[in-house]
Amino acid sequence: MRRPPEFLLRFTRAERWVHRTTAALMLTCLATAACLYVAPLAELVGRRRLVVTVHIWCGLALPAPLLVGLTSRALRADVSRLSRFTDVDWAWLRAVRTRAAERPAGKFNAGQKLYAQWTLGAILVILGTGLLMWLTHLAPPAWRTGATFVHDWLAAAIAVVTVGHIRMALRDGEARRGMRTGLVDRRWAEREHPEWREHPQREAAERG
């Protein structure tokens, strides 16, 4: 008889809230940007002033979920993990390069760390350039022109990376369950994140 799965707490409620809220804001920014720059969408949606307002305020709000979530000890611990590269992470990158079957990883693998760091940097740059475009008195015209160029191309890069992130998530149902419910199968954790040494005990109640 197959042994029923034993679940581990991977993400707390606060961490899942930060992820979902940031994702909703980012997707709204991308959708409204598409409505502003793609002519057929602009004609279909109309109401350009409303679209611009939604785009601006969602962009300004992008850092807010993380800043609020930092009141959670669990989130602070994961931010610390995501911001540090270890020998295990370099081994994971080598394994990816050589297409090795075994890829050592802690709670987050090196790819997830790079994605998180890139996303945070992209949010800061997109926010800064957006402010220069919105508040025209903050900088001379040459700066605003440069800010517009960076903002537009970075937005395109964010869209591409976001699509890649969603595609990878769709291929791993257990990872999606971890972000949806906070719980993952212990066997999945031991297979995908063998160096995650801080496995919590099985629990249904969540820690904030």
C-alpha positions as MATLAB code, in Angstrom:
seq = 'MRRPPEFLLRFTRAERWVHRTTAALMLTCLATAACLYVAPLAELVGRRRLVVTVHIWCGLALPAPLLVGLTSRALRADVSRLSRFTDVDWAWLRAVRTRAAERPAGKFNAGQKLYAQWTLGAILVILGTGLLMWLTHLAPPAWRTGATFVHDWLAAAIAVVTVGHIRMALRDGEARRGMRTGLVDRRWAEREHPEWREHPQREAAERG';
ca = [
       0.000    0.000    0.000;
       1.306    3.425   -0.925;
       2.254    5.544    2.066;
       0.150    8.720    2.335;
       2.125   11.931    1.882;
       3.593   13.677    4.897;
       3.293   17.409    4.570;
       5.774   20.081    5.571;
       5.129   23.753    6.097;
       7.082   25.579    3.395;
       5.451   29.011    3.334;
       3.478   30.818    6.001;
       0.319   32.801    5.386;
       2.287   36.060    5.367;
       4.712   34.784    2.735;
       1.904   33.581    0.501;
       0.108   36.918    0.874;
       3.246   38.806   -0.207;
       3.693   36.555   -3.233;
       0.065   36.777   -4.355;
      -0.235   40.519   -3.848;
       3.037   41.289   -5.608;
       2.053   38.979   -8.471;
      -1.341   40.664   -8.816;
       0.235   44.132   -8.906;
       2.917   43.062  -11.385;
       0.437   41.374  -13.723;
      -1.812   44.432  -13.576;
       1.137   46.669  -14.477;
       2.039   44.427  -17.408;
      -1.565   44.242  -18.610;
      -2.088   48.000  -18.437;
       1.278   48.612  -20.112;
       0.182   46.361  -22.963;
      -3.046   48.356  -23.247;
      -1.018   51.559  -23.485;
       1.601   50.428  -26.010;
      -0.134   47.833  -28.211;
      -2.437   49.715  -30.576;
      -5.104   46.994  -31.046;
      -5.408   46.549  -27.275;
      -5.515   50.298  -26.746;
      -8.402   50.586  -29.222;
     -10.204   47.620  -27.686;
      -9.947   48.831  -24.080;
     -10.145   52.583  -24.575;
     -10.347   54.798  -21.451;
      -6.643   55.600  -21.680;
      -6.669   57.981  -18.715;
      -8.094   55.283  -16.434;
      -5.569   52.731  -17.702;
      -2.716   55.175  -17.033;
      -4.004   55.840  -13.499;
      -4.265   52.128  -12.691;
      -0.791   51.521  -14.137;
       0.798   54.295  -12.089;
      -0.750   53.391   -8.772;
      -0.129   49.667   -9.134;
       3.480   50.474  -10.003;
       3.877   52.690   -6.955;
       2.398   49.929   -4.788;
       4.771   47.200   -6.036;
       7.235   47.411   -3.109;
       4.455   47.671   -0.493;
       3.652   43.940   -0.025;
       7.288   43.080    0.672;
       7.748   46.017    3.044;
       4.617   45.052    4.981;
       5.531   41.374    4.902;
       8.911   42.028    6.489;
       7.086   42.190    9.809;
       6.922   38.378    9.506;
       9.890   36.520   10.959;
       9.445   33.695    8.437;
       9.578   36.101    5.514;
      12.678   37.813    6.874;
      14.354   34.417    7.164;
      13.492   33.559    3.570;
      14.672   36.961    2.325;
      17.992   36.229    4.028;
      18.169   32.842    2.303;
      17.338   34.325   -1.085;
      19.981   37.032   -0.775;
      22.916   34.662   -0.121;
      24.735   32.372   -2.545;
      26.399   29.326   -0.987;
      28.564   26.445   -2.224;
      25.365   24.444   -2.697;
      24.057   27.080   -5.107;
      27.223   27.028   -7.208;
      26.970   23.229   -7.301;
      23.353   23.555   -8.515;
      24.427   25.882  -11.320;
      27.184   23.472  -12.366;
      24.685   20.617  -12.356;
      22.339   22.626  -14.583;
      25.172   23.475  -16.972;
      26.224   19.819  -17.259;
      22.598   18.606  -17.214;
      23.278   16.396  -14.218;
      20.290   14.575  -12.740;
      21.137   15.419   -9.132;
      21.010   19.119   -8.330;
      21.700   20.047   -4.717;
      19.537   22.829   -3.329;
      18.534   24.316   -0.014;
      15.074   25.661    0.639;
      15.554   27.690   -2.551;
      17.721   26.619   -5.451;
      20.125   28.961   -7.219;
      17.666   29.629  -10.050;
      14.999   30.747   -7.605;
      17.507   32.991   -5.853;
      18.587   34.606   -9.108;
      14.960   35.145  -10.114;
      14.085   36.731   -6.756;
      17.119   39.029   -6.829;
      16.503   40.019  -10.445;
      12.838   40.716   -9.720;
      13.638   42.947   -6.758;
      16.192   44.895   -8.781;
      13.803   45.203  -11.714;
      11.033   46.531   -9.458;
      13.337   49.205   -8.044;
      14.540   50.301  -11.493;
      11.071   50.242  -13.056;
       9.732   52.260  -10.132;
      12.529   54.836  -10.345;
      12.250   55.314  -14.094;
       8.470   55.441  -13.845;
       8.679   58.243  -11.305;
      10.938   60.235  -13.639;
       8.400   59.775  -16.438;
       5.443   60.707  -14.227;
       6.893   63.587  -12.236;
       8.358   65.520  -15.121;
       9.771   68.287  -12.921;
      12.197   65.892  -11.210;
      14.671   65.713  -14.082;
      15.695   67.424  -17.338;
      14.270   66.180  -20.662;
      17.363   64.110  -21.493;
      16.983   62.147  -18.272;
      13.290   61.565  -18.927;
      14.083   60.309  -22.421;
      16.604   57.848  -21.003;
      14.182   56.827  -18.268;
      11.483   56.124  -20.854;
      13.863   53.954  -22.874;
      14.956   51.929  -19.834;
      11.404   51.673  -18.490;
       9.958   50.359  -21.747;
      12.643   47.777  -22.457;
      12.823   46.620  -18.867;
       9.045   46.173  -18.866;
       9.402   43.950  -21.943;
      12.115   41.929  -20.185;
       9.926   41.576  -17.094;
       7.080   40.281  -19.263;
       9.324   37.631  -20.829;
      10.771   36.529  -17.482;
       7.301   36.452  -15.906;
       6.013   34.173  -18.666;
       8.988   31.882  -18.050;
       8.292   31.871  -14.321;
       4.646   30.938  -14.891;
       5.598   28.164  -17.331;
       7.981   26.628  -14.815;
       5.364   26.839  -12.079;
       2.826   25.070  -14.287;
       5.249   22.165  -14.634;
       5.556   21.603  -10.874;
       2.249   20.993   -9.148;
       3.845   20.429   -5.753;
       5.596   23.799   -5.880;
       2.257   25.404   -6.744;
       0.607   23.655   -3.821;
       3.339   25.009   -1.546;
       2.552   28.542   -2.638;
      -1.204   27.939   -2.607;
      -1.565   26.148    0.756;
       1.855   26.541    2.355;
       2.307   22.750    2.571;
       4.431   20.405    0.442;
       5.020   16.664    0.364;
       8.105   15.724    2.382;
       9.267   13.369   -0.388;
       9.135   16.233   -2.893;
      11.132   18.442   -0.528;
      13.766   15.751   -0.007;
      14.049   15.201   -3.763;
      14.012   18.807   -4.994;
      15.602   20.546   -1.992;
      17.800   17.903   -0.328;
      19.944   20.465    1.509;
      16.957   22.131    3.145;
      18.076   21.298    6.654;
      15.376   23.203    8.471;
      12.479   20.911    7.599;
       9.701   21.792   10.035;
       7.676   19.063   11.660;
       4.388   18.111   10.046;
       1.743   20.596   11.060;
      -1.602   21.788    9.844;
      -1.583   25.041   11.782;
       0.451   27.829   10.247;
       2.931   30.038   11.955;
       2.729   33.747   11.242;
];
